[in-house]
Amino acid sequence: MRVDLVTLFPELFVPFLDVSFLGKARSQGVLQVRLKNPREFGLGKHKSVDDTPYGGGSGMVLRVDCLVHTMEALDAEAGDRAHRILLSPQGIPYHQRKAVELSTRPALMLICGRYEGPDARISRYVDEEISLGDFVMIGGEVAAMAILESVVRLLPGVLGNEASTREESHSLELGGLLEYPHYTRPLVFRGDEVPEILRRGNHAAIAAWRYQQAREVTARRRPELLAAHDVAHPPPPKQPRGRRNSPSTPTTSGGGGL
């Protein structure tokens, strides 16, 4: 996968990209990351990429021409067009289903805003806008890091054990529920003991316990997710209980037929 990052502060990404699983993915050739600063296409002596807003108001607005030239230059260098995502508090909320979808694309471009955000005309040059939630940050770089990590961990070979991404919070395998609790040594810590069922080795019982725990955790913390799960995964209808001494199939009396 190729990920292009459009940012005024590429230095923020350098340590982030060199460590842990992202560094591993890059060294293995699973992930290619390119950084480009819109100031390369800035205007004037100071390579300005922002200006005052038409109509007045506080703050500065990122120029659409500088951003689009940066995006197009990245695509031209690669020889193809990446799927363009603008990080914006006005975008659609990000979720695990979107991470799975993005992980199937060969190339992504994450455009990081700053100041009052970009000129509204940028929407004509991106494929979608994504938000991490209902809050505002100084810039889109941290949001880009979050999306990049959530997508890259889904690529084959990155985590080592691909089963790690199956039964986890918001996964398809758990039907969108939050993940069940995990335990490890010590067996007892300050009087708090690991549940006995996890030590018995009965895998069917453990699976049933974990599913029930996932439901309970979701009900406490994200009840709307449990409601959505139950709509999408309704329990099978109960079979009617048979009646004792049920009458046999009635037969017609007499020899005549209709």
Secondary structure as UniProt FT lines:
FT   STRAND          2..6
FT   HELIX           10..13
FT   HELIX           14..18
FT   HELIX           20..27
FT   TURN            28..29
FT   STRAND          32..36
FT   HELIX           38..41
FT   TURN            44..47
FT   STRAND          50..51
FT   TURN            54..55
FT   STRAND          61..62
FT   HELIX           64..78
FT   STRAND          83..93
FT   HELIX           96..102
FT   TURN            103..104
FT   STRAND          107..112
FT   TURN            115..116
FT   HELIX           120..125
FT   STRAND          128..131
FT   HELIX           141..152
FT   TURN            153..154
FT   TURN            156..157
FT   HELIX           162..165
FT   TURN            169..170
FT   TURN            172..176
FT   STRAND          188..189
FT   TURN            190..191
FT   STRAND          192..193
FT   HELIX           196..199
FT   HELIX           203..221
FT   HELIX           223..232
FT   TURN            244..245
//
